[in-house]
């Protein structure tokens, strides 16, 4: 059994909010929002006498597909400055309850960013004019691990990375509490709001498809030995108090059943690194996502599924982020996906912070109380964790937890220790597994200091694995496990050598 981390978060919640550069993540808000084109202001409760105003985006009710602010320019950029960069605008935001704060525009600016970290072996700038390489039609294969199932091991892994200087943004999972919401009959409740209260401060969370949510006191600036009360704010709600001295769990009974109907409303967004370093496998990944979209739509029982896509590159490229809004037309989504081109980037880290913020804030997500919401992050590099950004990915993680959105990172080739650590932070905090390409036991897309051994995972075709992960989310709604996954190719009969 791995040892717990001894460091205890001492930062106050007010300092956390002040340092989040305008993020509206995490804390109970008061006030209301009215429909219109201009964000309104509400208040975040810090303590009984202190409030901090934050912008709350206006709700959006319709999503008809299409590139928000127009299809991006696919080529160009990648130089030392950002002149002429056509960064994607966030567009109108979605649901009014604590979505990610997204700026009105994202003009790439070299002056606004700190120098990129000095990596020992940065990737060469992609060759835009070179002849394309021959297509590789080999199916991608992948494995996955669940850090919530081996939580002590995950803490030890993070400690080891700290000891060797692998940087990441701060999201301290120490003292994790798993809260499960059930109805009076004992069935889990998806999309339920759960208030976690420490003293006079309340953090509004939302359960995922299996009726659970993870609360990390230290990630909100609370001491890990805080007394936390979980309450379902509906009718005769039931609260439960726990002390987060160690990893723990609590069950809260709700007087209301899940509002997720039948067919299940399912929103799936693909957040895709579209920089040049992804060029060696971007077409194979596009083919995989294309197949995944078809197979999710063909699940039995069929969900009411919509697909969206957010692309990101880096400052100085033709665009920093660009989002294709949700659509229920699978063919329309696949057509937009086919147009995606990998270009730009230059250095190793990319604009993942901005990409994740736009993925949560730009497209028209449905009401989280009534839909299952998933983001698949397909990338091979970490964000620039030392750069000041308006919405760091750690804030976006909190936003995802508060809205019941699971983040499924898929690490692609060239992923290193920093990339793996960031991806696993996202997955663990939101209750998802960490997925990585695994072209055989020796070729897994993880860092040199990973704790993932070849015997820790089963290797599957990537499309098979992703569709099964989605099917598991849907089957969790009623605990039946009866969602049928159509198989287009026979699963492997043996694992790679060493597994």
N, C-alpha and C positions, 0 to 999 in steps of 0.2 A: 504494500500500500504506500503510495507516495505521501510525503509529508506536506502539510499545509504551508502556505507562505506566511511568514511571520510579520511582514510589513502590514501595518494597519493604516487605512486611508485617513488622513487628518484634515484634508481640505474641507472647507465649509461649502455648503450648497450655494451660497451667494457667490463665492469665488468661482465656482464651477460655471454658473450662469454668466458671470461677467466675462469669463475667458472663452465662451463659446461663440463669440463674434456674431451675436444676433440669432443664434439657433433658437427655435421655439420648442426644442425637444424637452420632454420629460416631466414637466411639472404641471400640476393641476392648473387649468386656466379658468378665469371667470369672465363674464361678459358674453356678448353674442356677436355674430357676424351677419351682415346683410348682403344679399346678392347684388353684384355690381362689378365694375372693372377695377376698383381700387381696394386694396387690402385695408381692413380696419384694424384697430388696435384693441387688444385685450390686456389682461394682467396675469402675471405669474405670481402665485403666492409663495413667498419665501419663508416668512414666519408670520406671527399674528399681526405685526405692525409694518412689514416691509413688502412692497410689491415692485415688480420690474415690468415695464411695458414691453410687449413684443408684437410684431406684425402677425396677423392671422390671415392666410390667403382665403380668397373667396371660393365657395364651393362651385364645382363644375358638374353638371348632371349628365351631359351627353359626350360620347366619344365615337367619332365616326371613322377613325383610322386616318392615315395621312401623316406626312412629316410636319411636326409643329414648326411654324415659321418657314416652311418650304424645305425641299430636299437639299441637303448640303452639297457643297463642292467637294468632290472626292479626292482630288489631287492638289498638290501645292503645299506651301508652308514648310515647316520643319527647319527653318533657318534660325539665326541667332536672335532675331527680333520678331515682333508680332504684327508688323505693319501689314495691313490688308487681311488680317485673320478674320474669319467669318464665324465667330463663336455662336453657338445656338442659344437662343433665348429660352428661358424656362417656360414661357407661355403662362396662361392662367393656371392656378393651382387647383387642386381637387377638393377633397373632403375637408370640411371646416374644423375637424377635431384634431389638433396638433399634428398637421403635416409638416414635412421638412420645409424650411425657409429657403427659397430659391430666388436669387437676384433677378431683376427685370432683364438684364442682359449679361452675357459673359464675354466681354471683350478681352481677348488674350493680351496680357501686358507684361513685357519682360521686366519693367521697372517695379511692378507690384509684387513680384515673386522673389523669394530668396534664392541664392545659388543652389543648384541641385547637389545632393550629396556626392562625394567623390567615391565612386565604386572602383574596385580593383580591376574589373574586367567589363567595362561598359560595352553594350552592343554597338556595332557600327551603324551609322545612319543608313537607312534602307536605300537601295538603288532603284529609283523610280523609273528610269529609262531602260533598265536591263530587260532582256527578253524573258518572258515568263517561263518558269520551270515547268517541266512535265507534270501533269496532274497526278497526284497520289490518291488512288481510290481505295486504299486500305482502310477498312473500318476502324475508327478510333475505339480504344478500349480504356476502361477506367475502373478505379476502385474508390471506396469511400470508408471513412471512419467517423464514429459519433463520439465527440469529446464530452458530451453530457453523460454518456453511459460510463465513461472512464474519467470522471471529473478530476479526481486527485492526480491522475497521470497528466492531465492537461495543465494543472497548476505547476507541476514539477517541470514540465516542458517549457512553460513560460519563464520560470525561474532560471532555467539553464540558458535560455536565450538572453535574459537580462545579464547574466554573468559573463557572457562573451560579447556584449555590446550590440546585439541586434535590436535596432530601434523600431518602434511602432508607436502609434498614438495611444494615449492612455485610456484604457477601458478595463478597469480592474475587476475581474469576476469573483474575487475572494468573497466568501460568505454567501454564495448563491443560494437562493431559496426558490424552489419550484412550487408554484401554487396551482392547484387543480380545481376547476369549477365544475360542479355537478348540479343537476336539477334534483327535485324532490324524489324522483324515481331512481337516482343514482347514475343516470346517463351523463356523460361529459357534455359541456356546453361550449361550442365553438363561437368565437366572436364576442365573448362576454367581456364587458368592462370590469376590471378589478382595480380597486384603489389600494395602493400600498402606502400606509401612513406611518411616518416616523416623527414623533413629536407633533409640531404644528404644520408639517409639510406633507402634502399628498402627491404621489406620483400616479398618474392614470395609465394603466396597462390594459392590454387586450389579449385574450387567449387565442391560440392557434387552433387548427382543426381538431386536435386531440384534447382540447379543453384545458391546456396547460399554458402557463406563462412563467418566465424566469425573471426574478428580481435580483439585481446585484447591488446591494447597498453601497459598496465602496465606489462603484461607477457613478453614483450620484453624489459623492462627497460625504456619505454617512459613514461613521465607524462601523466595522463589521459586527460589533457586539450590540448594535442598536436593537431596540425592541420595535418590531414591525407589526402593524395590524393590517390584515387584508380584509376588504369589505367589497361585497357586490352591491353597488348603489341602486337597488331596485326593490321597491316594496319592503317586505320584512326581511331585509338582507341579514346574513349571518357573517359575523366577523371572527377572526381567529388571530391570536397574538403568538408570535414566536420570537425567539432570540437568535439572531444570526451569528452565533458563536462558531458555527461550522455549517457545512452544507446540510440543508434541511428541506423538508417538504411540508405542505399544509394543504388541506382540502377545505373549500368554501362552498356552501350550498346556496344555490340561487333559486328563487321562487319561479323563475322563468326558464323555459327550454330554449334551445338554440334557435335563432332567427334565420339561420341558413336553410333555405328551402330546397325543393326538389323540382327540376334538376338543380344541382349545386352550381351556384354562381362561382366561377373560377377565373381569376385574373392571373395570367402568367406573363411576366416581363423578362426579357433577356437583356442583360447589361453586358455589352460586348466591347472589349478592348479592340479598337480598329486601327492600332498603330502598326508600323512596318514590321516590328518584331513578330507579329502574329501572321505575317504573310506566308510563312512556310506551311501553315495548316489552316488558314482562314477558310479556304474553300471546303476542306473536309469538315470543319466545324459548322459551316453554313449548311452543308448537306445533312449533317447530324440534326441540327435544329429544325431543318425542313421536315425531316422524318419524324422527329419528336412531335411537332405540331400536328401532323396527320394522325399520329397514333394516340395522342391525348384526346383529340376530337372524336376518335373511334372507340374510346373506353366504353365499357358496359357496366352500369348505366352511364349514358353519355352526360357529361357536365355541360352547363351553359358557359362555354369557355371563350375568353377573349385573349388575344395576344398583343403585346406591345414590345418595343425595342428601344433601348437607349444606347447610343454609341458614344465613346469618348476617345480622345487622343491626348494631346498635351498642348501647353501654351506655345504659341507660335505656329501651330499647324493650321491647315485650312479651316478647321473647326475644333473647338474644345469638346463640346457635347452636342449631340443632336438626338432628338427623340421622335420616334414614330408612335403615334397615339394608339390606344387600344382599339382593336377591331375584332368582330366575330367572324369576319370573312377570312378563312384560313388561306385561301389562294391569294388574296390581296396582301396579307402579311408575308407570305412566301415570296411574292414578287418584289416587295420592298427589301427583304433580306437578300435576295439575289443580287441587288445593286450594290451591296456593301463592298467597299474596297479598303484594304489595309494599306496605310501610308503614314508617313511622318513619325513622330516620336523622338527619334534621335538618341537620347540617353535612355537609361533603363527604366527609371520610375515614370509613371504616367499619371494622368489627371483622374485617378479613380475617385478621389474625394468629390470632385465636381460631378462625375458621372453618376455616383450613387445618390447624391443630393437631387440631381435632376430626375433620376429614375423614380424616386419617391415623390417628387414634387411637381413634375411637368405633366405627365399623362393623367387622364381622367379615371382614376381608380374608383371602384364602387364602394359603397358603404361597408366598412370593415366588419360591422355587426352582421352583415348578410352575405358575405363572400369569403371564399378561401383565396388568399393572396400570396403569391410566390415570386421571388426574384432569383434568376439563375445568373450568377456573375461569372462570365467566361473571360479569363485573363491570364497573362503569364508574368506580370510584373506588379510590384506594390505601388501605392501612391508615393508622392514625395513627402514623406512624413515630417520633414523639418520645415516645410513651406507653410506660410500663413495663408489659410483659405477661409472663405466666409463660413462654409459648413464643412468641418472636418468629418471624416468617415465615422469617427467615434460618436459624433452627434447624430449622424444618420442611423447608426446602430440603435441608439436610444429611440429614435423616431420609429424605426421598424418594430421594436418591441412594443411600443405604445399603440401601434396600429395592428398588431397581430400578423405582421408580414415576416415570413421566413426568408432568409438570405442563404441560398445554396451556391457557394463558390465552386467553380470548376477550374482547377489550376492546370494550365496548359504548359507545353514545353518551355524550358528556360526558367521556370519558377525557382526562386532561391529561398533562403531561410526567411528573409524579410517578407517576401510575398506569401509564403506558407503561413507565417505567424499572423499576418493581417487577415488572410482568408479564414483562418481558423477562429480568430476573434469574432468575425461576422457570423459564422455558422453556429458556434457554441452559444453565443448570446441570444440568438433568435430561435434556437431549438432545432437547427438543421444539421445534417452531416456535412463534413468536408469531403468534396469530390475532387479527384485528381486523375489526369491521364496516366495510364500505367501500361506502357508498351512492353510487357514482361516485367518480372520482379525487379530487374536492375534498372529499369527505365522510368520509374515513377517520378512524376513532376512534383517533387518535394525538395526541401533544402538539404544541405549536407548534414545539418545537425538535427534532422527530424527524429522523432521517437517512433515513427511508423515503420514497422517491420513488414517484410513480405508475407508473413503469416497472419497479419492483422486484418486482411481484407480479401474479399473475393473479387476476381476480375471479371467484368462483363463488358459487352459492347456498350459504348457510351449512351447511345440512344435507348437501349434496353434499360440501363440503370436509371436514366433520368425519368423515363416513363413510369418505371416501377416506383420511384420516389414520389411522383405525383399521385399515382394510384394509392399509395399508402396514406397520403394526406386525405384523400377522399374517403377511403375506407375507415379512417379514424373518426369520421363524423358520427357513425353509429356503432363503431366497434365490431362490425360484422366481418371485415376483411374480405368482402365478397366482390370487390371491383375486379372485373375481368380485364387482363392486359393482353391485347392482341399481339401475337408474336410473329414477326416478319422473318426472323432467322433463328435457327436453333441455338439455344444457349450453349456455352462451352461445357464439355463433359469432364474436362480436367482443368485444374488451375495451373498457372505458370510454374516453372521450376522453383522449388523452395516454398511453395504455398500449400 
